[in-house]
Amino acid sequence: MRLRDIKEKIIVSYYEITNWLFIKRAIRKHKYTADWDNFNLRADWVGRIYTVLNPMEPSDDGDTEEVLRIKYAERMKPINLYLDSLGLSESIYPAYENPKENPRSLLIVYSPIFNVITTWKIINVTVFIIVFFATKLDTWTWKGITKIVEWIALLF
């Protein structure tokens, strides 16, 4: 890996972290507002925003899956405009799934966008920092450290 690629990944990681912190601040600031409650939005500690769309009318029960998706897309437009007004439209992306409890409903999860930062990278850096600061490196060999990291990686 070239030094230029490493610098680029560090810069992208920095921007991803600042975007994530911006999302967390926006959620914390607007979580208890009337608009947030009106759209039935929920948030978790990771920075994901959730909402569930149910069929509105009893006549929707006979509609096909494609027609329901179009109706859900129309109902999502005000939610997307609200999240855009908070400045989140460029930092999050929606994912859709049908809950097991009610397959006619639609669960929408707006997740932060991460391209460089992954769960495994966070675990690897955390383990390295723990090993680095919890022990004296002069008593450990790099071979021993890599064995510990491999052992911890096998746990996951």
Secondary structure as the mmCIF struct_conf table of DSSP 4:
data_model
#
loop_
_struct_conf.conf_type_id
_struct_conf.id
_struct_conf.beg_label_comp_id
_struct_conf.beg_label_asym_id
_struct_conf.beg_label_seq_id
_struct_conf.end_label_comp_id
_struct_conf.end_label_asym_id
_struct_conf.end_label_seq_id
HELX_RH_AL_P HELX_RH_AL_P1 LEU A 3 HIS A 30
TURN_TY1_P TURN_TY1_P1 LYS A 31 TYR A 32
BEND BEND1 THR A 33 THR A 33
HELX_RH_AL_P HELX_RH_AL_P2 ALA A 34 ASN A 38
TURN_TY1_P TURN_TY1_P2 PHE A 39 ASN A 40
STRN STRN1 ARG A 42 ALA A 43
TURN_TY1_P TURN_TY1_P3 TRP A 45 VAL A 46
BEND BEND2 GLY A 47 GLY A 47
STRN STRN2 ILE A 49 LEU A 53
BEND BEND3 GLU A 57 GLU A 57
HELX_RH_3T_P HELX_RH_3T_P1 PRO A 58 GLY A 62
BEND BEND4 ASP A 63 ASP A 63
HELX_RH_AL_P HELX_RH_AL_P3 GLU A 65 SER A 85
TURN_TY1_P TURN_TY1_P4 LEU A 86 GLY A 87
TURN_TY1_P TURN_TY1_P5 SER A 89 SER A 91
STRN STRN3 ILE A 92 GLU A 97
BEND BEND5 LYS A 100 GLU A 101
TURN_TY1_P TURN_TY1_P6 PRO A 103 ARG A 104
BEND BEND6 SER A 105 SER A 105
STRN STRN4 LEU A 106 PRO A 112
BEND BEND7 ASN A 115 VAL A 116
HELX_RH_AL_P HELX_RH_AL_P4 THR A 119 ALA A 134
BEND BEND8 THR A 135 THR A 135
TURN_TY1_P TURN_TY1_P7 LEU A 137 THR A 139
BEND BEND9 TRP A 140 TRP A 140
HELX_RH_AL_P HELX_RH_AL_P5 TRP A 142 LEU A 155
#
